Amino acid sequence: MAEIALRKVAKTYFSATPVRALESVDLDIAEGEFVALLGPSGCGKSTLLNILAGFEGSSEGSALIDGGAIGRPGPDRGVVFQEAALFPWLTVWENVVFGPKMQGLPKSEYEGRARELLATVGLKDFAQSYPAQLSGGMRQRVGIARVLVMQPRALLMDEPFGALDAQTRMAMQELLLTVWEKLNTTVVFVTHDIDEAILLADRVFVMTARPARIGREIAITLPRPRSIDDLTSPEFTRYKAEIMAEMRSAHHQAETA
């Protein structure tokens, strides 16, 4: 599990017309916590995640993991994107064990873990299948297993279910809850889906329009374990109304700025 901290993080993209994507973001994430970054498309959520992943640096401020500055990408942070981006010429099994093999780890250190993860994500019977033979949801399960086999201290997820149909998306949300409750990994989850954020997270951070700041932090105290059935509870509805009001306010402020 990883502890993550952002201190006055800002990001400007310099071109003919400089674009300020992030503005003075402060954020503390505890070990084993599941947090969701929620906001409209283009507000800077993915930029923030890319800084945490080490794919790009901040223009100002500092990003820390376990007290150390985040530099380049590293095995302590696993990243799951909207598309699984599997190697099409490799089987499911070969995709999952690709990372530890490239690190030169002995099979005894990762094969048992890989088999367990494939069982956890419901793909143990598809180990010898190729990505083209799988549905979109199944490919994303492979992508999650491929990241988790590396035992990252933090899991960074950038709208990983955004391209899936509604039914598959709900199944993947419940799967992620099961995996997270079992592994207790620190998770930072980017989404623009309010229901998804409430269902999954311990805390939801509502981001403002660009340049993005943390507009509001909302602690989600729904009991765990959670399931899709919780979406119809009165408590869930109250959280949704509160977050929708916050997002409407942020949108109105952006329009009048």
N, C-alpha and C positions, 0 to 999 in steps of 0.2 A: 504494500500500500504506500502511496506517495502523498506528501503534503505539498500543496501548490500555493504560491503567493504571487500576486501581481501588485506592483507598486507604481502608481502614476504612469501606467503604460499608455503611450500615444503612438500613432502611426500615421505618417504622411507619405503618400506616393508622389514622387516628383516627376513631372512631365511638363509639357507646354503650359498646362494649368494644374498646379499642385492640388491633390485631393487629400483632405484630412479624413482618414477612415476611423480612427479611434482617438479619444480625448480623455486623458487622465483616468484610466480604469484602475480601480483598486479592488482586489478580490482575494479572499482567503478560502481555501478548500481544505477540509480536514482529511486525514487518512481514511480511506474506505468510504468516503462520502460520494453520493451520486448527485451531481448538480446539472441543471439544464440552463442553457443560454437561449433565451427566447426573444424573438424580435422579427420585424419585417424583413423581407428579402432585401439584400444589399445594404443592411445597416452596419455590417462589420463583424458579425458573429464568426464567420469563417476566417477572417483575418486574425481575430483573437486566437482561434484554435491553431492556426498556422504558426503563430508566435510560440504557443505552448509546445507545439510539435518540434519547433526548431527549423521549420521550413523557411521562415523569414524572421528577421530581427525587428525589434521595436525601434522607432525613431527616438523615443524618450522613455525614461523609466526603466524598470527591471522586472524580469520574469524569473521566478525561482521554483525549483523542485527540490524538496528535502533540504532547503537552505542554500543550495548551490545554483548559480546562474545557469539558465537554459541557453545552450549554444546551438550546436548542430543536432540533428535528429539522433536519437539513441535508443537502445533496446529497453530502457526504463519507461519509454512511452510508446504504446501501440496506437496506431491510427486506423480507423475504419471510415471509409468514404461512402458516398451514396452508391457508387458502383464498386463491386467487389474487386475488379481488375485482376482476375485470376490468370495464370498462365494457361492458355487454351490447350497446349500440347502436353500438359501434365495432368495426371489423374487427381482426383480429390485428395487422396492420401499424399501424393507427391507435392501438391500445392501446400498442404498443411505442414509438412515437415521440411519444406524448402528452407525456411529461415534458420533453424538450428543446424541443418546440414551445411549451409553456407558458412556458419560460424565454426564449423569443424567439431561440433559436439559429438560425443559417442552416442550411438543409438540407444544405449541403456539409459541415457539421461532424458530422452525425449519421446521415444516410441510409445511407452506406456501412457504418458500424458496425452499424446496425440490421439491414441485410441479412446481414452476416456473423454476427451473433448468431442470427438466425432459422435460418441454415444450421447453425450449431453445435448448436442445440437441436433440429434435425430438423424445422423447421416452414416451410422456405422455400416449400413447395408449398401452404401454408395461409394465406398472407399476407392473402388476401381473404376468408377465412372469418370467421364470427362466433363468439363464445364458446359459444353454445348448440349449435353444430355440432361442438364438440370434446369429447373425453373429459376426465375429471378430470386425468389426467396431462399431457395436452396443454395444458390451461389453466394448469397450474402451470409448464410450460415457458415459456409466454407471460409469466407473472408474473416469472419469473427473468430473461428477456430484457429485459422492461420496466425492471427495476431496473438491470441491468448496462449498458444503453445510456447511463445517466447517469454511467457511469465512477466509481462510488463507491470511496472508499479502503478502506472496510470493508463487508462484507456480513453482515448480522445476520439469522439464519434461525430462526424460532420453529416448531419441529416441522413443517416445510414438507411432509413426505410422510406425516404422520400419518393423513390421511383417505383415503389411497390403498390399493388392494388390494395384497397381498404381491408379486405379480409386477410390477405397475407401480412399486411402491416401489423394488424392486431396480433396475429400469431407470433410475429417476430418481437413485438413489444413484450409479450408474455415470456417468450424464450429468453430475452435479455434480462428480464427480472429474475428468472430462475438461475441463469448463469451468474449474475451479479451477487445474488443472495448466497450462492454457493462459494464463490471465489472472493467476494468482499473487496474487489479492486476499486481504487479511486476512479470515478468516471466523470468526464466532462462531455456533455451531450448537447450538440447544437441542433436546434429545431425551430420551425416557425409554427408548429402545431401545438396549440394550447393544451388539448386533451393529452397528448403524448407527454408533454412536459410535466403535467400534474401527476399522471399515472406513474411515471418513472422516478421522479426526482425527490431528494430530501429537501432541496431548496431550488427555487426557480429565480433566475436573475433576468428581469425584463430590461432589455437594452433600448436605448433611445434611437431615434433616426440618426443617420450619419451627420457629423462625426459621433460615433457611438460612445455612450457612457452607460454605466449601470444606473438605470432609472429607478429601479425598485428591486428589493430582495424580498421574496415571499417564502417562508418556511412551510413546507407541506407536511402536516402531521398526521396524514391518513395512516392507519396502522398497516404494518407489513406482516406477512406477505400480501401483496396486492395482485389484483387480476382485472381483466377487462370488465367484470361485473361492477367494479367500483365506479365506473363512469356514470352510473345512474344514481349514485348516492346523493343525498342532500348536501353532504360536506363537499363532495366533488363539485357540485353545481355552484356552491358558494365561492370556491376557489376560482372557478372558471369566470364567474361574473366579476370578481375582483381583478383578475389579470386582464380581462377584456377591457375593463374601465381604464386600467393603467395604460394599455396599448393605444386606446382611442385618445387618451390625453396626450401621449407622446406624439401621436400622428398629428393632432391638432397643433401642438407646439411647433412641430416641424413646418407645417403649412404657414403658420403666422410669423415664423422667424424671419 
